[in-house]
């Protein structure tokens, strides 16, 4: 899903790539006292690798999971600001972003973190990761105080011909910094090959800078153990330790299993979709809000359209698809009302993005549920549906030829996504478009997404909250700079829209994407975003469907209390180990027995 953010777009959906041997010895039954153990619904699939350079490593090495590995900063989606983590401060200049590391930062083998670790991570490791996004915008990462006994200052130099401070700041909140003294030998032994390097699963005592270490794993669960010598205890928490001594991620097969486990107290918090959350309140399940939409909406689940598969190259057909979708049904039935009413386009009409949203443009250029408009668009595109006894038989093109059935693809077991797809297909078929559901296992889904092996496929552009939104959402869908032929891996624009040099190429889209990150004047920025959003509404490169939380946030206080809510918003709604939600661990306390 995008550059690397798209590939990691679903932080909770980890790929299932076969079986592995077990990790360290399976712990005994009494090894994890419940009053010292936090259980999280955050992992999917049998663990295969904890190598953070993989595109889909397992929890806790997955992107935006900060219990083992850490980025330089956290991004707080509630305040819109960057907060110190491995770094203490940053300064922004026209040609660079300078970062000061925290002087107390250490790896959990006791080695101090220094600027050379940051430079090695970017210049040596991230340089060889296929499609790694930072190097689109960086020319160099350099140490500024190389003569110091312990260098702590780093400069991220912007590409002169592709400067994009928005994206550099984004990746400073997502890119893990890795220890050079561990990874340099691993890189050397791999011969500098990425493919060889990721064969190392880093499943035996991986060295990070976070508050927990990998304890053990199996097909049933992944276990972390608290590092009592974590440097951040002193730097940020006045010497206090995180409350849970262990964190366990049990591995279940579906959202429904996680829902039942949360109600029964077999997990304490989850970032999985739980339908009709209000019915679970009597079982002690809580969310950020006590009333609809229950979760703060912040992302847009979207059906990408493969415009290189005819007839999806026809803009009238794409708009017909959009007019055929009942967005209210998706909001009420598929996502249990966890959303605000949907508006056309790729800009959120609330929160920080609201200043860029135009209701006038949405009405004039956008697509809404309107079956007659869907039929009109089909006719304008030269398509004729054939019905018999009220049932759609086929769709024919301008020449009278049958259009092959198109499929909307989504992972099986993701109950909310399955419901979204069914509602989409129902509306499309009623409008006369020959579309069917295709539910696949996660392995097939993740293989199909980057290589364009789909007609339509559900994803969430810009899944993780970052300083680069809403620009990063547009980039994920329409940036021609990442365009790749079908069959080759794309790291954004997986629908292959706006190919440079093609008859349908719209250079203005690329011009807007290039200009927006450099603009600081709010009036100009609003004008540019409006224009970009209008183009996307008119050309319909994808099908935005509903608003969704950046991450679902549900918890129970049966065993642990002290989770933030909208009434006590001391941290944003991220479950523990997820981005700044990791800091919840110092606020938790055991729930007294009743």
Residue pairs with C-beta under 8 A, 6 or more apart in sequence:
1 7
1 8
1 9
1 10
1 449
1 459
1 460
1 461
1 463
1 476
1 492
1 494
2 9
2 133
2 461
2 462
2 472
2 475
2 476
2 482
2 491
2 492
3 131
3 132
3 133
3 136
3 475
3 482
3 491
3 492
4 55
4 63
4 129
4 131
4 132
4 133
4 174
4 491
5 63
5 133
5 170
5 174
5 462
5 463
5 464
5 466
5 472
5 476
6 459
6 461
6 462
6 463
6 476
6 491
6 492
6 494
7 55
7 56
7 131
7 450
7 491
8 55
8 56
8 62
8 63
8 64
8 463
8 464
9 459
9 460
9 461
9 462
9 463
9 464
9 476
10 459
10 460
10 463
11 62
11 63
11 64
11 65
11 271
11 463
11 464
11 551
11 578
12 42
12 44
12 271
12 272
12 551
13 44
13 411
13 414
13 442
14 43
14 44
14 45
14 56
14 57
14 58
14 59
14 62
14 442
15 45
15 48
15 55
15 56
15 442
15 443
15 446
16 44
16 45
16 46
16 48
16 441
16 442
16 443
17 48
17 443
18 48
19 46
19 48
19 219
20 46
20 47
20 48
20 49
20 201
22 217
22 218
22 219
23 47
23 203
23 204
23 214
23 216
23 217
23 218
24 204
24 215
24 216
24 217
25 216
26 216
26 218
27 215
27 216
27 223
32 223
32 246
32 248
33 245
34 559
35 559
35 590
36 244
36 245
36 246
37 244
37 245
37 246
37 247
37 248
38 243
38 244
38 246
38 247
38 248
38 268
38 269
38 559
38 560
38 576
38 585
38 588
39 247
39 248
39 249
39 250
39 266
39 267
39 268
40 247
40 248
40 249
40 267
40 268
40 269
40 270
40 575
40 576
40 577
41 249
41 250
41 252
41 258
41 261
41 262
41 267
41 269
41 270
41 271
41 272
42 59
42 65
42 249
42 270
42 271
42 272
42 575
42 577
42 578
43 58
43 59
43 221
43 222
43 249
43 250
43 251
44 251
44 442
45 58
45 251
45 442
46 219
46 251
47 58
47 59
47 203
47 217
47 218
47 219
47 222
47 251
48 58
48 201
49 57
49 58
49 61
49 198
49 201
49 202
49 203
50 57
50 58
50 60
50 61
50 68
50 201
50 202
50 203
50 206
50 214
51 57
51 61
51 197
51 198
51 200
51 201
51 202
52 61
52 62
52 69
52 176
52 178
52 202
53 125
53 129
53 194
53 197
53 198
54 61
54 198
56 62
56 446
58 217
58 222
59 65
59 222
59 249
59 577
60 67
60 68
60 69
60 210
60 212
60 214
60 222
60 224
60 249
60 577
61 68
61 69
61 202
61 206
63 174
63 464
64 174
64 464
64 578
64 579
65 577
65 578
66 74
66 85
66 210
66 577
66 578
66 579
66 582
67 210
67 211
67 212
67 224
67 247
67 576
67 577
67 582
68 206
68 208
68 210
68 212
68 213
68 214
68 224
69 176
69 177
69 178
69 208
69 209
69 210
70 85
70 86
70 176
70 177
70 208
70 209
70 210
71 85
71 86
71 172
71 173
71 174
71 175
71 176
71 177
72 85
72 86
72 87
72 90
72 99
72 101
72 118
72 172
72 173
72 175
72 177
73 82
73 83
73 84
73 85
73 87
73 90
73 172
73 173
74 82
74 83
74 84
74 85
74 173
74 579
74 580
75 81
75 82
75 83
75 170
75 173
75 465
75 466
75 467
75 579
75 580
76 82
76 83
76 572
76 580
77 296
77 298
77 465
77 550
77 572
78 296
78 569
78 572
78 573
79 572
80 352
80 467
82 90
82 169
82 172
82 173
82 467
83 580
84 102
85 102
86 101
86 102
86 105
86 113
86 177
86 209
87 99
87 100
87 101
87 102
87 172
88 100
88 101
88 102
88 103
89 99
89 100
90 97
90 98
90 99
90 100
90 169
90 172
91 97
91 98
92 165
92 169
94 158
94 163
95 157
95 158
95 160
95 163
96 155
96 156
96 157
96 158
97 155
97 156
97 158
97 165
97 168
97 169
97 172
98 144
98 153
98 154
98 155
98 156
99 118
99 153
99 154
99 155
99 156
99 172
100 152
100 153
101 113
101 114
101 115
101 118
101 152
101 153
101 154
102 113
102 235
103 150
103 152
104 231
104 232
104 234
104 235
105 112
105 113
105 209
105 231
105 235
106 112
106 113
106 209
106 231
107 113
107 179
107 181
107 182
107 207
107 208
107 209
108 207
108 208
108 209
108 210
108 213
108 227
108 229
108 230
109 179
109 207
110 229
111 179
111 181
112 150
113 177
113 179
113 209
114 150
114 151
114 152
115 143
115 144
115 145
115 146
115 151
115 152
115 153
115 154
116 143
116 151
116 180
117 177
117 178
117 179
117 180
118 141
118 154
118 177
119 141
119 142
119 143
119 154
120 178
120 180
120 183
120 184
121 175
121 176
121 177
121 178
121 180
121 183
122 134
122 138
122 141
122 156
122 175
123 140
123 141
124 183
124 184
124 187
125 178
125 183
125 187
126 132
126 134
126 135
126 175
127 135
128 192
128 193
128 194
128 197
129 194
130 194
130 489
131 482
131 489
131 491
133 167
133 171
133 491
134 167
134 168
134 171
134 175
136 159
136 162
136 164
136 167
136 481
137 158
137 159
137 162
137 163
137 164
137 167
137 168
138 156
138 157
138 158
138 159
138 168
139 157
139 158
139 159
139 160
140 157
141 154
141 155
141 156
141 157
142 154
142 155
142 157
143 151
143 153
143 154
144 151
144 153
144 154
144 155
145 151
145 152
145 153
156 168
156 172
158 164
158 165
158 168
162 514
163 517
163 518
164 517
164 518
165 517
165 518
166 467
166 468
166 471
166 472
166 516
166 517
167 468
167 471
167 472
167 517
169 466
169 467
169 468
170 466
170 467
170 468
170 472
173 466
173 467
174 464
174 466
176 208
177 209
179 207
179 208
179 209
182 207
186 197
186 200
187 197
190 196
190 197
190 199
190 200
203 214
203 217
205 213
205 214
206 213
206 214
209 231
210 227
210 230
210 582
211 226
211 227
211 230
211 232
211 233
211 242
211 582
211 585
212 224
212 225
212 226
212 227
212 242
212 247
212 577
213 224
213 225
213 227
214 222
214 223
214 224
215 223
215 224
215 225
215 246
216 222
216 223
217 223
219 251
220 250
220 251
221 248
221 249
221 250
221 251
222 248
222 249
222 251
223 246
223 247
223 248
223 249
224 246
224 247
224 248
224 577
225 245
225 246
226 241
226 242
226 244
226 245
226 246
228 241
230 241
230 242
233 239
233 240
233 241
233 242
236 583
237 586
240 586
241 586
242 585
242 586
242 588
243 560
243 562
243 585
243 586
243 587
243 588
243 589
243 590
244 560
244 576
244 585
244 588
247 576
247 577
250 261
250 266
250 267
252 258
252 261
253 413
254 413
254 415
255 272
255 273
255 274
255 275
255 413
255 414
255 415
255 416
256 415
258 267
258 270
258 272
258 274
259 270
259 272
259 274
259 275
259 280
261 267
261 270
262 268
262 269
262 270
262 274
262 280
262 285
262 554
262 555
262 556
263 280
263 283
263 284
263 285
263 556
264 283
265 284
265 556
265 558
265 559
268 555
268 556
268 558
268 559
268 560
269 553
269 554
269 555
269 556
269 563
269 575
269 576
270 552
270 554
270 555
270 575
271 551
271 552
271 553
271 554
271 574
271 575
271 578
272 552
273 335
273 414
273 415
273 416
273 552
274 280
274 285
274 552
274 554
275 336
275 415
275 416
276 336
277 285
277 287
277 294
277 336
277 338
277 554
278 294
280 554
283 556
284 556
284 557
284 558
285 554
285 555
285 556
286 554
286 555
286 556
286 557
286 563
286 565
287 294
287 295
287 553
287 554
287 555
287 565
288 294
288 295
288 296
288 553
288 564
288 565
288 566
288 573
289 295
289 296
289 565
289 566
290 565
290 566
292 337
292 338
293 337
293 338
293 339
293 340
293 547
294 337
294 338
295 338
295 549
295 552
295 553
295 573
296 351
296 549
296 550
296 573
297 338
297 339
297 340
297 348
297 350
297 547
297 548
297 549
298 348
298 351
298 465
298 547
298 548
298 549
298 550
299 460
299 461
299 462
299 463
299 547
299 548
299 549
299 550
300 346
300 348
300 460
300 461
300 473
300 544
300 545
300 546
300 547
300 548
301 417
301 420
301 458
301 459
301 460
301 544
301 545
301 546
301 548
302 458
302 459
302 460
302 461
302 477
302 542
302 543
302 544
302 545
303 408
303 424
303 456
303 457
303 458
303 542
303 543
303 545
304 454
304 456
304 457
304 458
304 459
304 477
304 494
304 495
304 542
305 312
305 318
305 321
305 455
305 456
305 495
305 497
305 540
305 541
305 542
305 543
306 312
306 452
306 454
306 455
306 456
306 457
306 486
306 495
306 496
307 313
307 318
307 495
307 496
307 497
307 541
308 452
308 486
308 496
309 406
309 455
311 317
311 381
311 383
311 397
311 403
312 318
312 406
312 455
312 456
313 504
314 381
314 382
314 383
315 381
315 539
315 540
316 377
316 378
316 380
316 381
316 382
316 383
317 377
317 378
317 381
317 383
317 433
318 539
318 540
318 541
318 543
319 367
319 377
319 540
320 374
320 375
320 377
320 378
320 381
320 383
320 431
320 433
321 374
321 428
321 433
321 435
321 456
321 540
321 543
322 367
322 374
322 540
322 543
323 367
323 368
323 369
323 370
323 371
323 373
323 374
323 377
323 431
324 369
324 371
324 374
324 424
324 427
324 428
324 430
324 431
324 433
325 369
325 423
325 424
325 427
325 428
325 543
325 545
326 369
326 423
326 426
326 427
327 342
327 368
327 369
327 545
327 546
328 341
328 342
328 369
329 423
330 342
330 419
330 420
330 423
330 424
330 545
330 546
331 337
331 339
331 341
331 342
331 546
331 547
333 419
333 423
334 416
334 419
334 420
334 422
334 423
334 546
335 416
335 419
335 420
335 546
335 548
336 416
338 548
338 549
338 552
339 546
339 547
339 548
340 349
340 350
340 547
342 544
342 545
342 546
342 547
343 349
343 357
343 359
343 362
343 366
344 362
344 365
344 366
344 367
344 368
344 537
344 544
345 357
345 361
345 362
345 366
345 533
345 536
345 537
345 544
346 461
346 470
346 473
346 474
346 477
346 533
346 536
346 544
347 353
347 356
347 357
347 470
347 529
347 533
348 354
348 357
348 470
348 547
349 357
349 359
349 362
352 469
353 469
353 470
355 522
355 526
356 470
356 525
356 526
356 529
356 530
356 533
357 533
358 530
358 533
361 530
361 533
361 534
361 537
362 537
365 534
365 537
365 538
366 537
367 373
367 537
367 540
369 427
371 427
371 430
371 431
374 427
374 428
374 431
374 432
374 433
375 385
375 431
375 432
378 384
378 385
378 395
378 431
378 432
378 433
382 397
382 398
383 395
383 396
383 397
383 398
383 403
383 432
384 395
384 396
384 400
385 392
385 394
385 395
385 396
385 431
385 432
385 433
385 434
386 392
386 393
386 394
386 395
386 396
387 393
387 432
392 429
392 430
392 432
392 433
392 434
394 402
394 403
394 434
395 402
395 403
395 432
395 433
395 434
396 402
396 403
397 403
403 434
404 434
405 434
405 435
405 436
406 433
406 434
406 435
406 436
406 455
406 456
407 435
407 436
407 437
407 438
407 454
407 455
407 456
408 421
408 424
408 425
408 435
408 436
408 437
408 438
408 455
408 456
408 457
408 458
409 438
409 439
409 440
409 445
409 448
409 454
409 455
409 456
409 457
409 458
410 417
410 418
410 420
410 421
410 437
410 438
410 439
410 440
410 445
410 457
410 458
411 417
411 439
411 440
411 441
411 442
411 445
412 418
412 439
412 440
412 441
417 458
418 437
418 439
420 458
420 545
420 546
421 437
421 439
421 458
422 437
424 435
424 543
424 545
425 435
425 436
425 437
428 435
429 435
435 456
440 448
445 457
447 453
448 454
448 457
449 457
449 459
449 494
450 489
450 490
450 491
450 494
451 486
451 487
451 488
451 489
451 490
452 484
452 486
452 487
452 490
452 494
452 495
452 496
453 486
453 487
456 543
457 494
458 545
459 494
460 548
461 472
461 473
461 476
461 477
461 542
462 468
462 469
462 470
462 472
462 473
462 476
463 550
464 550
464 579
465 550
465 572
465 579
466 472
468 517
470 529
471 513
471 516
471 517
474 513
474 532
474 536
475 482
475 492
475 513
476 492
476 493
477 492
477 493
477 495
477 497
477 536
477 541
477 542
478 493
478 497
478 498
478 509
478 513
478 536
478 541
479 492
479 493
479 510
479 513
480 493
480 497
480 498
480 499
480 500
480 505
480 509
480 510
481 510
481 513
482 490
482 491
482 492
482 493
483 490
483 493
483 496
483 498
483 499
483 500
484 490
484 496
485 496
486 496
490 496
495 541
495 542
497 539
497 541
497 542
498 504
498 505
498 506
498 509
498 510
498 541
499 505
500 510
506 535
506 539
508 531
508 535
509 532
509 535
512 528
512 531
512 532
512 535
513 532
515 528
516 525
516 528
516 529
516 532
519 525
519 528
536 542
549 573
551 573
551 574
551 575
551 578
553 573
553 574
553 575
555 563
555 575
557 563
557 591
558 591
559 590
559 591
560 588
560 589
560 590
560 591
561 588
561 589
561 590
561 591
562 584
562 587
562 588
562 589
563 584
563 587
563 588
564 570
564 571
564 572
564 573
564 584
564 587
570 587
571 580
571 581
571 583
571 584
571 587
572 579
572 580
572 581
573 581
574 580
574 581
574 582
574 584
575 581
575 584
576 582
576 584
576 585
576 588
577 585
